């Protein structure tokens, strides 16, 4: 799906997403990644959302220490992680939203366009 309603003047904007990957700035990313307004980091996350660990979430927080909210995209469908992972993030005062990767891409773009300090951890379709 391609979309362009959000304003990319505040940073990295996700241009499209689908089963073949996530498109950012004309570049396609077929595997898991971290997206912030300032950077894209490839090769993040487990092969399956059920395998998420605290270390995966720590990487999201570490990339932007002043993050307000983490948006987690769990692939084609929404998969809730172990509740202990929620507490690991929320206990640091960071918001944590879990959704399918398409919804996470859209939510990230909106929050980023609003100037929010957002980090998206996006897992690919499986």
Sine and cosine of phi, psi and omega as CSV:
sin_phi,cos_phi,sin_psi,cos_psi,sin_omega,cos_omega
0.00,0.00,0.69,-0.73,0.04,-1.00
-0.94,-0.34,0.63,-0.78,0.05,-1.00
-0.48,-0.88,0.39,-0.92,-0.05,-1.00
-0.50,-0.87,0.43,0.90,-0.03,-1.00
-0.95,0.31,-0.50,0.86,-0.08,-1.00
-0.97,0.23,0.40,-0.92,0.01,-1.00
-1.00,-0.08,0.88,-0.47,-0.04,-1.00
-1.00,0.04,0.18,0.98,-0.05,-1.00
-0.94,0.34,-0.27,0.96,0.00,-1.00
-1.00,-0.03,-0.03,1.00,0.00,-1.00
0.50,-0.87,-0.37,-0.93,-0.04,-1.00
-0.88,0.47,0.83,-0.56,0.01,-1.00
-0.91,-0.41,0.70,-0.71,0.07,-1.00
-0.99,0.15,0.87,-0.50,-0.08,-1.00
-1.00,0.10,-0.57,0.82,-0.05,-1.00
-0.29,-0.96,0.30,-0.95,0.05,-1.00
-0.48,-0.88,0.37,-0.93,0.03,-1.00
0.14,-0.99,-0.18,-0.98,-0.07,-1.00
-0.91,0.41,-0.30,0.95,0.02,-1.00
-0.99,-0.10,0.07,1.00,0.08,-1.00
0.79,-0.62,-0.17,-0.99,-0.02,-1.00
-0.90,-0.44,0.74,-0.67,-0.04,-1.00
-0.97,-0.24,0.85,-0.53,0.02,-1.00
-0.71,-0.70,0.85,-0.52,0.04,-1.00
0.84,0.54,0.58,0.81,0.02,-1.00
0.99,0.14,0.01,1.00,-0.02,-1.00
-0.92,-0.39,0.73,-0.68,-0.01,-1.00
-1.00,-0.08,0.73,-0.68,0.02,-1.00
-0.90,-0.43,0.95,-0.31,-0.07,-1.00
-0.99,0.10,-0.22,0.98,-0.04,-1.00
-0.90,-0.44,0.03,-1.00,0.00,-1.00
-0.85,0.52,0.53,-0.85,-0.02,-1.00
-0.42,-0.91,0.26,-0.97,0.12,-0.99
-0.93,-0.36,0.72,-0.69,0.05,-1.00
-0.82,-0.58,0.76,-0.65,0.15,-0.99
-0.79,-0.61,0.19,-0.98,0.08,-1.00
-0.84,0.54,-0.41,0.91,-0.08,-1.00
-0.98,-0.20,-0.30,0.95,-0.10,-1.00
-0.31,-0.95,0.26,-0.96,0.11,-0.99
-0.81,-0.58,0.76,-0.65,0.02,-1.00
-0.84,-0.54,0.88,-0.47,-0.02,-1.00
-0.98,0.18,0.26,-0.97,0.15,-0.99
0.97,0.26,0.44,0.90,0.00,-1.00
-1.00,-0.09,0.52,-0.85,0.21,-0.98
1.00,-0.03,0.25,-0.97,0.02,-1.00
-0.99,0.14,0.15,-0.99,0.06,-1.00
-0.93,0.36,-0.51,0.86,-0.03,-1.00
-0.75,-0.66,0.63,-0.77,-0.05,-1.00
-0.86,0.51,-0.49,0.87,0.01,-1.00
-0.90,0.43,-0.29,0.96,-0.02,-1.00
-1.00,-0.08,0.18,0.98,0.04,-1.00
-0.88,0.48,0.62,-0.79,0.02,-1.00
-0.81,-0.59,0.18,-0.98,0.09,-1.00
-0.86,0.52,-0.59,0.81,0.00,-1.00
-0.88,0.47,-0.61,0.79,0.06,-1.00
-0.88,0.47,-0.68,0.73,0.00,-1.00
-0.95,0.30,-0.56,0.83,0.09,-1.00
-0.86,0.52,-0.61,0.79,0.02,-1.00
-0.89,0.45,-0.58,0.82,0.04,-1.00
-0.92,0.39,-0.67,0.74,0.01,-1.00
-0.94,0.33,-0.64,0.77,-0.06,-1.00
-0.91,0.41,-0.53,0.85,-0.07,-1.00
-0.93,0.37,-0.49,0.87,0.05,-1.00
-0.63,-0.78,1.00,0.03,-0.11,-0.99
-0.85,0.53,-0.40,0.92,-0.01,-1.00
-0.99,-0.16,0.48,0.88,-0.02,-1.00
-0.87,0.50,0.68,-0.73,0.10,-1.00
-1.00,-0.01,-0.62,0.79,-0.08,-1.00
-0.53,-0.85,0.65,-0.76,0.13,-0.99
-0.96,-0.26,0.76,-0.65,0.09,-1.00
-0.94,-0.34,0.87,-0.49,-0.02,-1.00
-0.96,-0.30,0.86,-0.51,0.08,-1.00
-0.98,-0.19,0.85,-0.52,-0.15,-0.99
-0.98,-0.21,0.40,0.91,0.02,-1.00
0.98,-0.18,-0.47,-0.88,-0.09,-1.00
-0.91,0.41,-0.50,0.87,0.01,-1.00
-0.81,-0.58,0.37,-0.93,0.05,-1.00
-0.97,0.25,0.81,-0.59,0.02,-1.00
-0.77,-0.64,0.89,-0.45,-0.02,-1.00
-0.98,0.19,0.76,-0.65,0.03,-1.00
-0.96,0.27,0.15,-0.99,0.07,-1.00
-0.80,0.59,0.70,-0.71,-0.01,-1.00
-0.82,0.57,-0.48,0.88,0.02,-1.00
-0.87,0.49,-0.51,0.86,0.02,-1.00
-0.93,0.36,-0.62,0.79,0.08,-1.00
-0.84,0.54,-0.76,0.65,-0.06,-1.00
-0.90,0.44,-0.55,0.83,0.02,-1.00
-0.89,0.45,-0.56,0.83,0.00,-1.00
-1.00,0.07,-0.79,0.62,-0.06,-1.00
-0.89,0.46,-0.54,0.84,0.04,-1.00
-0.89,0.45,-0.29,0.96,0.05,-1.00
-1.00,-0.09,0.07,1.00,0.02,-1.00
0.98,0.17,0.40,0.92,-0.01,-1.00
-0.93,-0.37,0.74,-0.67,0.09,-1.00
-0.92,0.39,0.47,-0.88,-0.09,-1.00
-0.60,-0.80,0.91,-0.41,-0.01,-1.00
-0.88,-0.48,0.74,-0.67,-0.02,-1.00
-0.89,-0.46,0.75,-0.66,-0.01,-1.00
-0.36,-0.93,0.13,-0.99,0.09,-1.00
-0.91,0.42,0.32,-0.95,-0.13,-0.99
-0.89,0.45,-0.59,0.81,0.05,-1.00
-0.87,0.49,-0.74,0.67,0.04,-1.00
-0.90,0.44,-0.60,0.80,0.02,-1.00
-0.90,0.43,-0.63,0.77,0.04,-1.00
-0.89,0.46,-0.72,0.69,0.00,-1.00
-0.90,0.44,-0.69,0.72,-0.01,-1.00
-0.90,0.43,-0.69,0.72,0.04,-1.00
-0.83,0.56,-0.76,0.65,-0.03,-1.00
-0.85,0.52,-0.68,0.73,0.00,-1.00
-0.90,0.43,-0.76,0.65,-0.02,-1.00
-0.89,0.46,-0.67,0.74,0.02,-1.00
-0.89,0.45,-0.67,0.74,0.01,-1.00
-0.90,0.43,-0.47,0.88,0.04,-1.00
-0.99,0.15,-0.04,1.00,0.00,-1.00
0.99,0.11,0.24,0.97,0.01,-1.00
-0.97,0.26,0.47,-0.88,0.05,-1.00
-1.00,0.04,1.00,-0.02,-0.13,-0.99
-0.88,-0.47,0.56,-0.83,0.13,-0.99
-0.79,-0.61,0.73,-0.68,0.06,-1.00
-0.92,-0.38,0.78,-0.63,0.18,-0.98
-0.96,-0.27,0.92,-0.39,-0.15,-0.99
-0.89,-0.45,0.87,-0.49,0.06,-1.00
-1.00,-0.09,0.56,-0.83,-0.03,-1.00
-0.97,0.23,0.21,-0.98,0.10,-1.00
-0.89,0.45,0.57,-0.82,0.09,-1.00
-0.71,-0.70,0.00,0.00,0.00,0.00
